[in-house]
Amino acid sequence: MLSQEKLIFEKSRKGRVGVSLPRCDVPGDPSTLLPESFRRSEAPSLPEVSEVDVVRHFTNLSQLNFGVDEGFYPLGSCTMKYNPKLNENAARLCGFSNIHPLQAEKTVQGALKLMYDLSTMLCEITGMAGMTLQPAAGAHGELTGVFLIKAYHRKNGDEGKRTKIIVPDSAHGTNPATASVAGYDVVEVASNDRGNVDIEALKAVVGEDTAGIMLTNPNTLGLFEKDILEIAEIVHGAGGLLYYDGANANAILGKIRPGDMGFDVLHLNLHKTFSTPHGGGGPGSGPVGVSQRLLPFLPTPVVVEKGDGYSLDFDLSDSIGKVRSFYGNFGVLVRAYAYIMSMGAEGLLLASENAVLNANYIMKKLEGEFDIPFSDVPCKHEFVISGEKQHDENGVSTLDMAKRLIDHGVHPPTIYFPLIVHEAMMVEPTETEGKETLDRFVDAMIEIAKEAKEKPEIFHDAPYTTVVSRLDETRAARKPVLRWTEDKG
Ligand SMILES: *Cc1c(COP(=O)(O)O)cnc(C)c1O
């Protein structure tokens, strides 16, 4: 229950103070010690509050937030898993957090070794030949990757002719956006009735003008593209390159490697799969891995082994240049390194197996109450519910159900995405949840399906347990009010 105290934001009372400053011991009249031009004519407009008011204010604000340390957060495609605090400790070690990017190489050998070893491990995990750690997020990795594809075609004298990037309709929304920002025409291929890329439709659009294909795998339906080798053959056969959106590598660690499937370039989201709290906008990291033929195009600098130490190599023959200041979001790299080292190869494999098991467990438990397209085949790390039945029969939309879940203490899943499922609700439980949490979520969803039938009217004002109910989310994101302003009223 929210106490009244939490709801009153304005706490300032004229004349109230939280500190007592020592008496001024400078001789003379303090009010005339400073020249006139430096002196205020009015007191600053600051909140006038006692210490306990301040402590309670910020503590209460922190409790209005919802985070993965607090409850279940099945936000599909985002992999909002628990991040071990050990990785936070590693990122805060002063040898990592107190160094400067312009320091001499010999004074930052530990940081360089960490980047070198992390690249090597990520290459091993993905089967790629080289890796850049510069991109600051997944979408930034995509842009880097597509620039690499472009540079490759340019080198071959093919840039003017290869103007199209193929993107399946089950891809993550950033894929077509990236291709378009990089100057390509986006050609969409439809999914077949099994939720996979339609091979015949693909063959029909591949040709001499194909620069490449961007494939999200598992796709946004949570399904593994089972014809992936054939897709690779078709696109390579036409001289195009293959881009693997590996943001959701959580589903495949230790199972398959994009490099082995013939992919030329991929990105990972360290802030999803490899620890680092995210949400609220950052910081992230989207390393990009490449096959042998794209190695000369990587952004510089790359960390290389030299003598008995490490150094930065700025001299790659066909580098696309820098994509980020300095070396990327270094703190995120440290967390990923600590995560991989503490998990080990077996731990990573087990994480993926449990992520997939948890998703399938929930999917099977819910298929009686909700329409779940493709639930006859196992999903990977996530699956998509359609709220169409509740929408059409009870007038309760997916948005309504998502809001109602908040009353059950659950962060809503991703909604209305992917676009190819009506009233979509994309559920990704992640591997870090225990069976009791999964069962509580299942119970909440079943309760919600029941409420939709029996008392649909309660949905319209849900959630009831939060300070604010239905926000204008777009405005809240675009015009956030982040500063205290004096209440003149
Ligand atoms: C999250 C995600 C992205 C984008 O990553 P950002 O770090 O948010 O830019 C791209 N593709 C897929 C499949 C994703 O899940």
The ligand as an SDF file (V2000), in Angstrom:
LIG
                    3D

 15 15  0  0  0  0  0  0  0  0999 V2000
   17.5240   -5.5020  -28.3480 C   0  0  0  0  0  0  0  0  0  0  0  0
   17.6850   -5.9420  -29.7320 C   0  0  0  0  0  0  0  0  0  0  0  0
   18.3170   -5.1210  -30.6860 C   0  0  0  0  0  0  0  0  0  0  0  0
   18.7600   -3.6930  -30.3950 C   0  0  0  0  0  0  0  0  0  0  0  0
   19.6820   -3.5930  -29.3630 O   0  0  0  0  0  0  0  0  0  0  0  0
   19.8830   -2.1830  -28.5960 P   0  0  0  0  0  0  0  0  0  0  0  0
   21.0300   -2.4190  -27.6850 O   0  0  0  0  0  0  0  0  0  0  0  0
   18.6100   -1.8960  -27.8980 O   0  0  0  0  0  0  0  0  0  0  0  0
   20.2050   -1.1590  -29.6380 O   0  0  0  0  0  0  0  0  0  0  0  0
   18.4760   -5.6230  -31.9600 C   0  0  0  0  0  0  0  0  0  0  0  0
   18.0280   -6.8480  -32.2970 N   0  0  0  0  0  0  0  0  0  0  0  0
   17.4160   -7.6600  -31.4200 C   0  0  0  0  0  0  0  0  0  0  0  0
   16.9320   -9.0090  -31.8480 C   0  0  0  0  0  0  0  0  0  0  0  0
   17.2070   -7.2330  -30.1100 C   0  0  0  0  0  0  0  0  0  0  0  0
   16.5570   -8.0200  -29.2380 O   0  0  0  0  0  0  0  0  0  0  0  0
  1  2  1  0
  2  3  1  0
  2 14  2  0
  3  4  1  0
  3 10  2  0
  4  5  1  0
  5  6  1  0
  6  7  2  0
  6  8  1  0
  6  9  1  0
 10 11  1  0
 11 12  2  0
 12 13  1  0
 12 14  1  0
 14 15  1  0
M  END
$$$$
